[in-house]
Amino acid sequence: MTKTVSLTVKCPHCHKVLNDDNHLINNHPAIRVTIETPIKQKGFIWLSSIYGDYNYSCEFAIKEDEIVTLFCPYCQENLRHKKLECDICGAPIVSFLCNIGGRVSICSRNGCKNHYVVFEDLHSTIRRFYDEYGYI
């Protein structure tokens, strides 16, 4: 049986937790953010909090390959990591703070699977990871 890792993430600006206990994807609280499309359609999107899972639900349809802008639903700040673009498709990278330390980053292009975690202090992050999730 494969273990899954459901991450809790926070806004890098206001530090509020973005996981939504009222909206589950694969039986885990989804990550709720505000989304805006190039044609200014705006609403909520819920992203799977399971690392490596690309499921999401949105208040409207998003076109394949469309680049979207994601905002914190609390402070309304843009979640784009200002210095990073996707190594695969060139779209802006969106970044969240991870509760166990470091950042979780995803591509803002619908359909691109590029995502990664960057740890700032690997030793303490691994200790917190094992405390929360156990051995995988």
N, CA, C and O atoms as CSV, one atom per row, in Angstrom:
chain,resi,resn,atom,element,x,y,z
A,1,MET,N,N,0.837,-1.184,0.000
A,1,MET,CA,C,0.000,0.000,0.000
A,1,MET,C,C,0.881,1.247,0.000
A,1,MET,O,O,1.788,1.365,0.824
A,2,THR,N,N,0.623,2.163,-0.906
A,2,THR,CA,C,1.388,3.382,-1.026
A,2,THR,C,C,0.844,4.438,-0.066
A,2,THR,O,O,-0.362,4.677,-0.003
A,3,LYS,N,N,1.756,5.068,0.680
A,3,LYS,CA,C,1.350,6.160,1.559
A,3,LYS,C,C,1.312,7.441,0.757
A,3,LYS,O,O,2.104,7.638,-0.164
A,4,THR,N,N,0.381,8.314,1.115
A,4,THR,CA,C,0.308,9.621,0.474
A,4,THR,C,C,0.694,10.684,1.481
A,4,THR,O,O,0.535,10.506,2.689
A,5,VAL,N,N,1.202,11.787,0.970
A,5,VAL,CA,C,1.587,12.911,1.812
A,5,VAL,C,C,0.688,14.084,1.460
A,5,VAL,O,O,0.761,14.634,0.361
A,6,SER,N,N,-0.157,14.456,2.404
A,6,SER,CA,C,-1.033,15.610,2.240
A,6,SER,C,C,-0.378,16.790,2.936
A,6,SER,O,O,-0.208,16.791,4.155
A,7,LEU,N,N,-0.009,17.802,2.145
A,7,LEU,CA,C,0.705,18.951,2.687
A,7,LEU,C,C,-0.239,20.048,3.139
A,7,LEU,O,O,-1.274,20.292,2.520
A,8,THR,N,N,0.128,20.697,4.215
A,8,THR,CA,C,-0.561,21.898,4.662
A,8,THR,C,C,0.293,23.071,4.214
A,8,THR,O,O,1.491,23.120,4.493
A,9,VAL,N,N,-0.331,24.021,3.515
A,9,VAL,CA,C,0.426,25.163,2.988
A,9,VAL,C,C,-0.174,26.472,3.472
A,9,VAL,O,O,-1.342,26.550,3.853
A,10,LYS,N,N,0.683,27.511,3.443
A,10,LYS,CA,C,0.281,28.843,3.881
A,10,LYS,C,C,0.631,29.861,2.799
A,10,LYS,O,O,1.494,29.629,1.951
A,11,CYS,N,N,-0.052,30.971,2.855
A,11,CYS,CA,C,0.256,32.095,1.975
A,11,CYS,C,C,1.626,32.648,2.359
A,11,CYS,O,O,1.892,32.849,3.544
A,12,PRO,N,N,2.505,32.899,1.378
A,12,PRO,CA,C,3.816,33.466,1.702
A,12,PRO,C,C,3.758,34.937,2.130
A,12,PRO,O,O,4.761,35.490,2.580
A,13,HIS,N,N,2.597,35.567,1.993
A,13,HIS,CA,C,2.455,36.977,2.355
A,13,HIS,C,C,1.827,37.148,3.736
A,13,HIS,O,O,2.419,37.783,4.608
A,14,CYS,N,N,0.629,36.585,3.945
A,14,CYS,CA,C,-0.083,36.773,5.216
A,14,CYS,C,C,0.056,35.572,6.160
A,14,CYS,O,O,-0.343,35.652,7.322
A,15,HIS,N,N,0.614,34.470,5.670
A,15,HIS,CA,C,0.879,33.251,6.450
A,15,HIS,C,C,-0.373,32.524,6.932
A,15,HIS,O,O,-0.290,31.698,7.841
A,16,LYS,N,N,-1.534,32.817,6.339
A,16,LYS,CA,C,-2.745,32.075,6.695
A,16,LYS,C,C,-2.740,30.717,5.993
A,16,LYS,O,O,-2.278,30.599,4.858
A,17,VAL,N,N,-3.248,29.710,6.668
A,17,VAL,CA,C,-3.331,28.365,6.109
A,17,VAL,C,C,-4.358,28.358,4.977
A,17,VAL,O,O,-5.460,28.884,5.130
A,18,LEU,N,N,-3.991,27.760,3.842
A,18,LEU,CA,C,-4.856,27.744,2.661
A,18,LEU,C,C,-5.644,26.441,2.513
A,18,LEU,O,O,-6.486,26.331,1.621
A,19,ASN,N,N,-5.385,25.457,3.372
A,19,ASN,CA,C,-6.141,24.201,3.304
A,19,ASN,C,C,-7.566,24.435,3.788
A,19,ASN,O,O,-7.794,25.123,4.782
A,20,ASP,N,N,-8.518,23.850,3.068
A,20,ASP,CA,C,-9.945,24.061,3.311
A,20,ASP,C,C,-10.564,22.753,3.796
A,20,ASP,O,O,-10.792,21.836,3.007
A,21,ASP,N,N,-10.836,22.675,5.101
A,21,ASP,CA,C,-11.416,21.456,5.690
A,21,ASP,C,C,-12.810,21.153,5.155
A,21,ASP,O,O,-13.285,20.025,5.286
A,22,ASN,N,N,-13.472,22.134,4.558
A,22,ASN,CA,C,-14.827,21.938,4.041
A,22,ASN,C,C,-14.858,21.467,2.594
A,22,ASN,O,O,-15.932,21.170,2.071
A,23,HIS,N,N,-13.722,21.392,1.945
A,23,HIS,CA,C,-13.660,20.951,0.550
A,23,HIS,C,C,-12.553,19.908,0.439
A,23,HIS,O,O,-11.368,20.231,0.512
A,24,LEU,N,N,-12.960,18.652,0.262
A,24,LEU,CA,C,-11.995,17.558,0.214
A,24,LEU,C,C,-11.738,17.114,-1.221
A,24,LEU,O,O,-12.648,17.073,-2.049
A,25,ILE,N,N,-10.487,16.784,-1.494
A,25,ILE,CA,C,-10.102,16.105,-2.729
A,25,ILE,C,C,-9.331,14.872,-2.305
A,25,ILE,O,O,-8.331,14.973,-1.595
A,26,ASN,N,N,-9.788,13.716,-2.735
A,26,ASN,CA,C,-9.194,12.430,-2.324
A,26,ASN,C,C,-9.147,12.295,-0.803
A,26,ASN,O,O,-8.158,11.822,-0.242
A,27,ASN,N,N,-10.215,12.711,-0.150
A,27,ASN,CA,C,-10.391,12.593,1.299
A,27,ASN,C,C,-9.424,13.424,2.129
A,27,ASN,O,O,-9.217,13.129,3.306
A,28,HIS,N,N,-8.828,14.454,1.543
A,28,HIS,CA,C,-7.937,15.361,2.272
A,28,HIS,C,C,-8.369,16.799,2.001
A,28,HIS,O,O,-8.856,17.106,0.913
A,29,PRO,N,N,-8.193,17.681,2.984
A,29,PRO,CA,C,-8.539,19.086,2.754
A,29,PRO,C,C,-7.781,19.648,1.554
A,29,PRO,O,O,-6.561,19.514,1.458
A,30,ALA,N,N,-8.513,20.271,0.650
A,30,ALA,CA,C,-7.906,20.845,-0.551
A,30,ALA,C,C,-7.300,22.210,-0.237
A,30,ALA,O,O,-7.623,22.827,0.778
A,31,ILE,N,N,-6.434,22.663,-1.108
A,31,ILE,CA,C,-5.824,23.987,-0.995
A,31,ILE,C,C,-6.703,24.959,-1.777
A,31,ILE,O,O,-6.859,24.829,-2.991
A,32,ARG,N,N,-7.279,25.936,-1.067
A,32,ARG,CA,C,-8.191,26.891,-1.703
A,32,ARG,C,C,-7.467,28.198,-1.985
A,32,ARG,O,O,-6.903,28.823,-1.087
A,33,VAL,N,N,-7.497,28.594,-3.252
A,33,VAL,CA,C,-6.942,29.893,-3.657
A,33,VAL,C,C,-7.904,30.536,-4.650
A,33,VAL,O,O,-8.781,29.873,-5.202
A,34,THR,N,N,-7.727,31.817,-4.863
A,34,THR,CA,C,-8.504,32.538,-5.866
A,34,THR,C,C,-7.757,32.440,-7.190
A,34,THR,O,O,-6.531,32.538,-7.230
A,35,ILE,N,N,-8.506,32.246,-8.271
A,35,ILE,CA,C,-7.913,32.088,-9.601
A,35,ILE,C,C,-8.471,33.158,-10.520
A,35,ILE,O,O,-9.625,33.567,-10.395
A,36,GLU,N,N,-7.631,33.607,-11.446
A,36,GLU,CA,C,-8.082,34.535,-12.479
A,36,GLU,C,C,-7.505,34.089,-13.815
A,36,GLU,O,O,-6.310,33.811,-13.925
A,37,THR,N,N,-8.363,34.022,-14.828
A,37,THR,CA,C,-7.938,33.612,-16.164
A,37,THR,C,C,-7.541,34.844,-16.981
A,37,THR,O,O,-7.796,35.973,-16.562
A,38,PRO,N,N,-6.920,34.634,-18.143
A,38,PRO,CA,C,-6.555,35.771,-19.001
A,38,PRO,C,C,-7.743,36.632,-19.438
A,38,PRO,O,O,-7.571,37.810,-19.750
A,39,ILE,N,N,-8.957,36.046,-19.463
A,39,ILE,CA,C,-10.137,36.833,-19.846
A,39,ILE,C,C,-10.845,37.412,-18.619
A,39,ILE,O,O,-12.008,37.811,-18.690
A,40,LYS,N,N,-10.126,37.450,-17.490
A,40,LYS,CA,C,-10.589,38.062,-16.228
A,40,LYS,C,C,-11.735,37.317,-15.558
A,40,LYS,O,O,-12.469,37.904,-14.762
A,41,GLN,N,N,-11.901,36.034,-15.868
A,41,GLN,CA,C,-12.852,35.202,-15.138
A,41,GLN,C,C,-12.206,34.901,-13.788
A,41,GLN,O,O,-11.054,34.469,-13.740
A,42,LYS,N,N,-12.934,35.126,-12.687
A,42,LYS,CA,C,-12.349,35.002,-11.361
A,42,LYS,C,C,-13.247,34.177,-10.460
A,42,LYS,O,O,-14.472,34.280,-10.529
A,43,GLY,N,N,-12.639,33.357,-9.614
A,43,GLY,CA,C,-13.374,32.522,-8.670
A,43,GLY,C,C,-12.403,31.720,-7.833
A,43,GLY,O,O,-11.221,32.051,-7.747
A,44,PHE,N,N,-12.911,30.652,-7.208
A,44,PHE,CA,C,-12.061,29.795,-6.384
A,44,PHE,C,C,-11.668,28.539,-7.145
A,44,PHE,O,O,-12.413,28.021,-7.976
A,45,ILE,N,N,-10.457,28.068,-6.825
A,45,ILE,CA,C,-9.992,26.757,-7.280
A,45,ILE,C,C,-9.502,26.032,-6.042
A,45,ILE,O,O,-8.905,26.634,-5.150
A,46,TRP,N,N,-9.759,24.729,-5.995
A,46,TRP,CA,C,-9.287,23.878,-4.920
A,46,TRP,C,C,-8.317,22.882,-5.523
A,46,TRP,O,O,-8.683,22.093,-6.394
A,47,LEU,N,N,-7.075,22.921,-5.053
A,47,LEU,CA,C,-6.025,22.037,-5.550
A,47,LEU,C,C,-5.839,20.889,-4.570
A,47,LEU,O,O,-5.983,21.072,-3.361
A,48,SER,N,N,-5.521,19.714,-5.080
A,48,SER,CA,C,-5.248,18.586,-4.203
A,48,SER,C,C,-4.048,18.913,-3.327
A,48,SER,O,O,-3.050,19.452,-3.806
A,49,SER,N,N,-4.147,18.588,-2.052
A,49,SER,CA,C,-3.036,18.806,-1.121
A,49,SER,C,C,-2.084,17.615,-1.080
A,49,SER,O,O,-1.078,17.644,-0.372
A,50,ILE,N,N,-2.401,16.575,-1.836
A,50,ILE,CA,C,-1.546,15.392,-1.875
A,50,ILE,C,C,-0.420,15.634,-2.870
A,50,ILE,O,O,-0.659,15.895,-4.049
A,51,TYR,N,N,0.797,15.545,-2.382
A,51,TYR,CA,C,1.944,15.813,-3.252
A,51,TYR,C,C,1.972,14.807,-4.396
A,51,TYR,O,O,1.917,13.597,-4.174
A,52,GLY,N,N,2.056,15.316,-5.619
A,52,GLY,CA,C,2.090,14.465,-6.807
A,52,GLY,C,C,0.721,14.184,-7.402
A,52,GLY,O,O,0.629,13.513,-8.430
A,53,ASP,N,N,-0.352,14.682,-6.779
A,53,ASP,CA,C,-1.708,14.492,-7.297
A,53,ASP,C,C,-2.133,15.781,-8.006
A,53,ASP,O,O,-2.012,16.868,-7.440
A,54,TYR,N,N,-2.622,15.667,-9.220
A,54,TYR,CA,C,-2.957,16.842,-10.031
A,54,TYR,C,C,-4.455,17.137,-10.081
A,54,TYR,O,O,-4.888,17.970,-10.878
A,55,ASN,N,N,-5.242,16.480,-9.256
A,55,ASN,CA,C,-6.682,16.727,-9.228
A,55,ASN,C,C,-6.984,18.108,-8.653
A,55,ASN,O,O,-6.291,18.602,-7.764
A,56,TYR,N,N,-8.022,18.702,-9.181
A,56,TYR,CA,C,-8.492,19.992,-8.679
A,56,TYR,C,C,-9.961,20.131,-9.018
A,56,TYR,O,O,-10.492,19.396,-9.850
A,57,SER,N,N,-10.613,21.080,-8.366
A,57,SER,CA,C,-11.963,21.474,-8.758
A,57,SER,C,C,-11.991,22.996,-8.785
A,57,SER,O,O,-11.301,23.662,-8.014
A,58,CYS,N,N,-12.799,23.524,-9.682
A,58,CYS,CA,C,-12.839,24.968,-9.881
A,58,CYS,C,C,-14.281,25.392,-10.121
A,58,CYS,O,O,-15.110,24.585,-10.542
A,59,GLU,N,N,-14.575,26.647,-9.853
A,59,GLU,CA,C,-15.915,27.171,-10.061
A,59,GLU,C,C,-16.260,27.332,-11.537
A,59,GLU,O,O,-17.418,27.571,-11.877
A,60,PHE,N,N,-15.285,27.206,-12.402
A,60,PHE,CA,C,-15.504,27.302,-13.850
A,60,PHE,C,C,-14.442,26.464,-14.567
A,60,PHE,O,O,-13.456,26.049,-13.959
A,61,ALA,N,N,-14.648,26.224,-15.839
A,61,ALA,CA,C,-13.706,25.419,-16.624
A,61,ALA,C,C,-12.472,26.252,-16.981
A,61,ALA,O,O,-12.566,27.440,-17.289
A,62,ILE,N,N,-11.322,25.595,-16.929
A,62,ILE,CA,C,-10.058,26.221,-17.324
A,62,ILE,C,C,-9.580,25.508,-18.581
A,62,ILE,O,O,-9.547,24.278,-18.629
A,63,LYS,N,N,-9.214,26.274,-19.586
A,63,LYS,CA,C,-8.749,25.679,-20.836
A,63,LYS,C,C,-7.402,24.997,-20.644
A,63,LYS,O,O,-6.565,25.456,-19.867
A,64,GLU,N,N,-7.205,23.899,-21.361
A,64,GLU,CA,C,-5.918,23.202,-21.352
A,64,GLU,C,C,-4.839,24.170,-21.848
A,64,GLU,O,O,-5.063,24.910,-22.805
A,65,ASP,N,N,-3.698,24.165,-21.212
A,65,ASP,CA,C,-2.533,25.014,-21.524
A,65,ASP,C,C,-2.728,26.485,-21.167
A,65,ASP,O,O,-1.851,27.299,-21.454
A,66,GLU,N,N,-3.851,26.847,-20.549
A,66,GLU,CA,C,-4.081,28.237,-20.172
A,66,GLU,C,C,-3.245,28.596,-18.939
A,66,GLU,O,O,-3.189,27.825,-17.981
A,67,ILE,N,N,-2.601,29.754,-18.964
A,67,ILE,CA,C,-1.850,30.237,-17.810
A,67,ILE,C,C,-2.795,31.078,-16.966
A,67,ILE,O,O,-3.429,32.006,-17.468
A,68,VAL,N,N,-2.888,30.750,-15.685
A,68,VAL,CA,C,-3.784,31.446,-14.766
A,68,VAL,C,C,-2.962,32.171,-13.697
A,68,VAL,O,O,-1.783,31.882,-13.489
A,69,THR,N,N,-3.613,33.109,-13.035
A,69,THR,CA,C,-2.996,33.817,-11.923
A,69,THR,C,C,-3.691,33.360,-10.653
A,69,THR,O,O,-4.920,33.298,-10.596
A,70,LEU,N,N,-2.900,33.038,-9.631
A,70,LEU,CA,C,-3.445,32.577,-8.358
A,70,LEU,C,C,-3.175,33.622,-7.284
A,70,LEU,O,O,-2.096,34.212,-7.221
A,71,PHE,N,N,-4.193,33.837,-6.434
A,71,PHE,CA,C,-4.112,34.822,-5.365
A,71,PHE,C,C,-4.499,34.177,-4.046
A,71,PHE,O,O,-5.252,33.204,-4.017
A,72,CYS,N,N,-3.980,34.724,-2.955
A,72,CYS,CA,C,-4.411,34.296,-1.629
A,72,CYS,C,C,-5.858,34.744,-1.438
A,72,CYS,O,O,-6.182,35.896,-1.725
A,73,PRO,N,N,-6.738,33.855,-0.956
A,73,PRO,CA,C,-8.136,34.247,-0.746
A,73,PRO,C,C,-8.322,35.174,0.461
A,73,PRO,O,O,-9.403,35.733,0.645
A,74,TYR,N,N,-7.286,35.342,1.281
A,74,TYR,CA,C,-7.380,36.185,2.472
A,74,TYR,C,C,-6.820,37.593,2.227
A,74,TYR,O,O,-7.520,38.587,2.419
A,75,CYS,N,N,-5.556,37.668,1.803
A,75,CYS,CA,C,-4.923,38.981,1.628
A,75,CYS,C,C,-4.939,39.460,0.177
A,75,CYS,O,O,-4.548,40.592,-0.104
A,76,GLN,N,N,-5.387,38.611,-0.739
A,76,GLN,CA,C,-5.520,38.922,-2.170
A,76,GLN,C,C,-4.180,39.147,-2.875
A,76,GLN,O,O,-4.167,39.639,-4.003
A,77,GLU,N,N,-3.059,38.803,-2.248
A,77,GLU,CA,C,-1.748,38.972,-2.883
A,77,GLU,C,C,-1.538,37.896,-3.947
A,77,GLU,O,O,-1.989,36.761,-3.794
A,78,ASN,N,N,-0.856,38.263,-5.012
A,78,ASN,CA,C,-0.499,37.333,-6.078
A,78,ASN,C,C,0.479,36.303,-5.515
A,78,ASN,O,O,1.433,36.669,-4.829
A,79,LEU,N,N,0.253,35.030,-5.795
A,79,LEU,CA,C,1.097,33.951,-5.272
A,79,LEU,C,C,2.249,33.594,-6.200
A,79,LEU,O,O,2.981,32.639,-5.939
A,80,ARG,N,N,2.415,34.346,-7.274
A,80,ARG,CA,C,3.520,34.086,-8.198
A,80,ARG,C,C,4.853,34.322,-7.486
A,80,ARG,O,O,5.042,35.322,-6.794
A,81,HIS,N,N,5.767,33.372,-7.679
A,81,HIS,CA,C,7.131,33.557,-7.189
A,81,HIS,C,C,7.826,34.442,-8.217
A,81,HIS,O,O,8.104,33.994,-9.329
A,82,LYS,N,N,8.104,35.664,-7.868
A,82,LYS,CA,C,8.532,36.683,-8.822
A,82,LYS,C,C,9.788,36.343,-9.620
A,82,LYS,O,O,9.983,36.879,-10.711
A,83,LYS,N,N,10.631,35.475,-9.105
A,83,LYS,CA,C,11.900,35.190,-9.771
A,83,LYS,C,C,11.897,33.904,-10.589
A,83,LYS,O,O,12.868,33.639,-11.298
A,84,LEU,N,N,10.847,33.101,-10.516
A,84,LEU,CA,C,10.903,31.781,-11.128
A,84,LEU,C,C,9.896,31.596,-12.252
A,84,LEU,O,O,8.757,32.057,-12.185
A,85,GLU,N,N,10.362,30.901,-13.292
A,85,GLU,CA,C,9.498,30.444,-14.383
A,85,GLU,C,C,9.670,28.943,-14.509
A,85,GLU,O,O,10.700,28.393,-14.119
A,86,CYS,N,N,8.670,28.289,-15.050
A,86,CYS,CA,C,8.667,26.838,-15.202
A,86,CYS,C,C,9.786,26.398,-16.150
A,86,CYS,O,O,9.943,26.944,-17.242
A,87,ASP,N,N,10.550,25.412,-15.716
A,87,ASP,CA,C,11.625,24.849,-16.541
A,87,ASP,C,C,11.080,24.085,-17.738
A,87,ASP,O,O,11.789,23.891,-18.725
A,88,ILE,N,N,9.836,23.654,-17.660
A,88,ILE,CA,C,9.250,22.833,-18.724
A,88,ILE,C,C,8.556,23.698,-19.776
A,88,ILE,O,O,8.772,23.509,-20.973
A,89,CYS,N,N,7.716,24.652,-19.333
A,89,CYS,CA,C,6.895,25.397,-20.299
A,89,CYS,C,C,7.092,26.912,-20.278
A,89,CYS,O,O,6.562,27.608,-21.144
A,90,GLY,N,N,7.839,27.434,-19.312
A,90,GLY,CA,C,8.108,28.858,-19.257
A,90,GLY,C,C,7.065,29.715,-18.558
A,90,GLY,O,O,7.231,30.932,-18.470
A,91,ALA,N,N,5.987,29.104,-18.056
A,91,ALA,CA,C,4.944,29.860,-17.352
A,91,ALA,C,C,5.440,30.281,-15.961
A,91,ALA,O,O,6.399,29.704,-15.449
A,92,PRO,N,N,4.800,31.271,-15.355
A,92,PRO,CA,C,5.178,31.674,-13.996
A,92,PRO,C,C,4.993,30.534,-12.991
A,92,PRO,O,O,4.084,29.715,-13.124
A,93,ILE,N,N,5.854,30.496,-12.002
A,93,ILE,CA,C,5.758,29.528,-10.905
A,93,ILE,C,C,4.992,30.176,-9.759
A,93,ILE,O,O,5.204,31.347,-9.445
A,94,VAL,N,N,4.103,29.411,-9.138
A,94,VAL,CA,C,3.330,29.825,-7.971
A,94,VAL,C,C,3.926,29.111,-6.768
A,94,VAL,O,O,4.273,27.933,-6.848
A,95,SER,N,N,4.044,29.824,-5.655
A,95,SER,CA,C,4.731,29.259,-4.505
A,95,SER,C,C,3.921,29.437,-3.227
A,95,SER,O,O,3.307,30.480,-3.003
A,96,PHE,N,N,3.931,28.393,-2.391
A,96,PHE,CA,C,3.269,28.392,-1.091
A,96,PHE,C,C,4.304,28.042,-0.028
A,96,PHE,O,O,5.270,27.338,-0.320
A,97,LEU,N,N,4.120,28.519,1.191
A,97,LEU,CA,C,4.947,28.073,2.309
A,97,LEU,C,C,4.411,26.728,2.784
A,97,LEU,O,O,3.198,26.533,2.862
A,98,CYS,N,N,5.290,25.825,3.093
A,98,CYS,CA,C,4.905,24.499,3.574
A,98,CYS,C,C,4.991,24.480,5.096
A,98,CYS,O,O,5.932,25.022,5.675
A,99,ASN,N,N,4.009,23.856,5.743
A,99,ASN,CA,C,3.980,23.858,7.202
A,99,ASN,C,C,5.168,23.133,7.822
A,99,ASN,O,O,5.515,23.409,8.971
A,100,ILE,N,N,5.791,22.229,7.107
A,100,ILE,CA,C,6.939,21.504,7.667
A,100,ILE,C,C,8.261,22.191,7.318
A,100,ILE,O,O,9.330,21.685,7.658
A,101,GLY,N,N,8.194,23.319,6.653
A,101,GLY,CA,C,9.389,24.072,6.284
A,101,GLY,C,C,9.569,24.114,4.781
A,101,GLY,O,O,9.212,23.168,4.078
A,102,GLY,N,N,10.112,25.187,4.300
A,102,GLY,CA,C,10.363,25.313,2.868
A,102,GLY,C,C,9.164,25.796,2.089
A,102,GLY,O,O,8.217,26.357,2.641
A,103,ARG,N,N,9.230,25.561,0.771
A,103,ARG,CA,C,8.188,26.012,-0.151
A,103,ARG,C,C,7.748,24.884,-1.066
A,103,ARG,O,O,8.535,24.015,-1.443
A,104,VAL,N,N,6.459,24.922,-1.414
A,104,VAL,CA,C,5.903,24.048,-2.441
A,104,VAL,C,C,5.633,24.955,-3.635
A,104,VAL,O,O,4.971,25.984,-3.502
A,105,SER,N,N,6.144,24.574,-4.797
A,105,SER,CA,C,5.979,25.397,-5.988
A,105,SER,C,C,5.321,24.591,-7.095
A,105,SER,O,O,5.613,23.410,-7.279
A,106,ILE,N,N,4.419,25.249,-7.837
A,106,ILE,CA,C,3.712,24.604,-8.938
A,106,ILE,C,C,3.712,25.534,-10.147
A,106,ILE,O,O,3.877,26.747,-10.013
A,107,CYS,N,N,3.527,24.956,-11.315
A,107,CYS,CA,C,3.419,25.737,-12.541
A,107,CYS,C,C,2.008,26.314,-12.642
A,107,CYS,O,O,1.040,25.679,-12.225
A,108,SER,N,N,1.900,27.519,-13.196
A,108,SER,CA,C,0.590,28.176,-13.330
A,108,SER,C,C,-0.115,27.844,-14.647
A,108,SER,O,O,-1.193,28.373,-14.917
A,109,ARG,N,N,0.481,26.973,-15.472
A,109,ARG,CA,C,-0.152,26.575,-16.733
A,109,ARG,C,C,-0.990,25.318,-16.499
A,109,ARG,O,O,-0.471,24.307,-16.025
A,110,ASN,N,N,-2.282,25.376,-16.829
A,110,ASN,CA,C,-3.161,24.221,-16.672
A,110,ASN,C,C,-2.653,23.077,-17.542
A,110,ASN,O,O,-2.493,23.233,-18.752
A,111,GLY,N,N,-2.403,21.943,-16.928
A,111,GLY,CA,C,-1.934,20.761,-17.635
A,111,GLY,C,C,-0.455,20.498,-17.466
A,111,GLY,O,O,-0.015,19.367,-17.670
A,112,CYS,N,N,0.339,21.506,-17.097
A,112,CYS,CA,C,1.767,21.287,-16.860
A,112,CYS,C,C,1.919,20.601,-15.503
A,112,CYS,O,O,1.308,21.028,-14.523
A,113,LYS,N,N,2.706,19.572,-15.441
A,113,LYS,CA,C,2.847,18.778,-14.216
A,113,LYS,C,C,4.057,19.183,-13.372
A,113,LYS,O,O,4.375,18.504,-12.396
A,114,ASN,N,N,4.732,20.269,-13.727
A,114,ASN,CA,C,5.919,20.674,-12.988
A,114,ASN,C,C,5.533,21.172,-11.599
A,114,ASN,O,O,4.717,22.081,-11.454
A,115,HIS,N,N,6.125,20.569,-10.598
A,115,HIS,CA,C,5.955,20.987,-9.213
A,115,HIS,C,C,7.156,20.477,-8.425
A,115,HIS,O,O,7.795,19.504,-8.825
A,116,TYR,N,N,7.458,21.120,-7.324
A,116,TYR,CA,C,8.588,20.693,-6.504
A,116,TYR,C,C,8.509,21.328,-5.127
A,116,TYR,O,O,7.772,22.287,-4.903
A,117,VAL,N,N,9.292,20.763,-4.207
A,117,VAL,CA,C,9.407,21.285,-2.852
A,117,VAL,C,C,10.859,21.682,-2.646
A,117,VAL,O,O,11.769,20.937,-3.008
A,118,VAL,N,N,11.078,22.857,-2.064
A,118,VAL,CA,C,12.423,23.316,-1.718
A,118,VAL,C,C,12.458,23.495,-0.206
A,118,VAL,O,O,11.636,24.212,0.364
A,119,PHE,N,N,13.415,22.838,0.434
A,119,PHE,CA,C,13.560,22.939,1.885
A,119,PHE,C,C,14.676,23.918,2.228
A,119,PHE,O,O,15.726,23.923,1.584
A,120,GLU,N,N,14.448,24.743,3.238
A,120,GLU,CA,C,15.448,25.716,3.665
A,120,GLU,C,C,16.414,25.112,4.667
A,120,GLU,O,O,17.620,25.341,4.572
A,121,ASP,N,N,15.915,24.351,5.620
A,121,ASP,CA,C,16.742,23.681,6.617
A,121,ASP,C,C,16.376,22.204,6.569
A,121,ASP,O,O,15.444,21.763,7.241
A,122,LEU,N,N,17.112,21.453,5.775
A,122,LEU,CA,C,16.765,20.067,5.494
A,122,LEU,C,C,16.686,19.216,6.758
A,122,LEU,O,O,15.765,18.409,6.883
A,123,HIS,N,N,17.606,19.363,7.689
A,123,HIS,CA,C,17.628,18.535,8.895
A,123,HIS,C,C,16.346,18.694,9.717
A,123,HIS,O,O,15.699,17.700,10.047
A,124,SER,N,N,15.973,19.937,10.049
A,124,SER,CA,C,14.771,20.136,10.866
A,124,SER,C,C,13.500,19.816,10.082
A,124,SER,O,O,12.517,19.355,10.662
A,125,THR,N,N,13.509,20.057,8.766
A,125,THR,CA,C,12.337,19.741,7.948
A,125,THR,C,C,12.095,18.242,7.907
A,125,THR,O,O,10.955,17.797,8.034
A,126,ILE,N,N,13.153,17.458,7.733
A,126,ILE,CA,C,13.007,15.989,7.716
A,126,ILE,C,C,12.498,15.503,9.069
A,126,ILE,O,O,11.660,14.603,9.123
A,127,ARG,N,N,12.985,16.077,10.148
A,127,ARG,CA,C,12.515,15.683,11.482
A,127,ARG,C,C,11.021,15.982,11.624
A,127,ARG,O,O,10.265,15.137,12.105
A,128,ARG,N,N,10.588,17.184,11.209
A,128,ARG,CA,C,9.153,17.536,11.281
A,128,ARG,C,C,8.334,16.636,10.358
A,128,ARG,O,O,7.223,16.238,10.710
A,129,PHE,N,N,8.875,16.308,9.173
A,129,PHE,CA,C,8.194,15.442,8.226
A,129,PHE,C,C,7.925,14.074,8.864
A,129,PHE,O,O,6.799,13.579,8.810
A,130,TYR,N,N,8.934,13.474,9.455
A,130,TYR,CA,C,8.751,12.161,10.080
A,130,TYR,C,C,7.855,12.225,11.310
A,130,TYR,O,O,7.125,11.273,11.588
A,131,ASP,N,N,7.896,13.330,12.053
A,131,ASP,CA,C,6.990,13.484,13.185
A,131,ASP,C,C,5.543,13.510,12.720
A,131,ASP,O,O,4.667,12.930,13.363
A,132,GLU,N,N,5.290,14.191,11.588
A,132,GLU,CA,C,3.921,14.335,11.097
A,132,GLU,C,C,3.442,13.134,10.291
A,132,GLU,O,O,2.296,12.711,10.446
A,133,TYR,N,N,4.300,12.572,9.429
A,133,TYR,CA,C,3.872,11.536,8.488
A,133,TYR,C,C,4.414,10.149,8.789
A,133,TYR,O,O,3.912,9.174,8.231
A,134,GLY,N,N,5.403,10.023,9.633
A,134,GLY,CA,C,6.031,8.722,9.871
A,134,GLY,C,C,6.914,8.369,8.708
A,134,GLY,O,O,7.146,9.188,7.818
A,135,TYR,N,N,7.409,7.146,8.713
A,135,TYR,CA,C,8.275,6.678,7.624
A,135,TYR,C,C,7.430,6.232,6.446
A,135,TYR,O,O,6.420,5.548,6.608
A,136,ILE,N,N,7.859,6.628,5.264
A,136,ILE,CA,C,7.115,6.259,4.049
A,136,ILE,C,C,7.726,5.028,3.447
A,136,ILE,O,O,7.255,4.545,2.417
